[in-house]
């Protein structure tokens, strides 16, 4: 039986590729990687924020420390489907992700209705404090995308993901509402994330350099929030 990892500590480096670069990269490094245990998934997220979008506004200012809270599923959930509540923090370039898995009903009751859940763990205590500290957190944004993930055959902990078909919406912010929304980028582009506990191996650095694949700053939630501001003006509010 697969055991879900609850704690992550790693560097996450992001790159924007076109399809030509993606094909060339896979030719260059493909033999060194294998599909990870999820391989291909359709990921659905609900990001939680304050009424005035305090969390994402702070994040876009690129502080030394930032954090976010989201609810994630790998399919459209029913009441008993497994979902994950994730607390993601970033400090000086290192990403710390802590999560617990629950049924969708349990997670919904906790995040949307403020009901207690029968979990006794340090991560649950951190979630409780986060909810208390920010107060009045609401579901602010749905973001979904298709992901392909590969693991290194040689470097333990090296994982690369490729995200396409990224969509967002700021209303109907429950996972059970379905998978739909506005496109965040065009069909020719792919968001690549390299997740690694240490420096990139030489062969990968060389391939990225030869293909002119440059690191970029890209936050799905941040980009979606910017799109929302552009559409509705500065005075936007979270949807319950």
Buried (B, 14 or more C-beta within 10 A) or exposed (E): EEEEEBEBEBBBBBBBBEEEBBEBBBEBBEEBBEEBEEEEBBBBBBBBBBBEBEBBBBBBEEEEEBBBBBBBBBBBBEEEBBBBBBBBBBEEEEBBBBBBBBBBBBBBBBBBEEEEBEBEEEBBEBBBEBBEEBEEBBBBBBBBBBBBBBBBEEBEEBBBBBBBBBBBBBEEBBBBBEBEBEEBBEEEBBBBBBBBEEEBBEEBEEBBEEBEBEEEEBBBBBBBBBBBBEEEEEEBEBBE
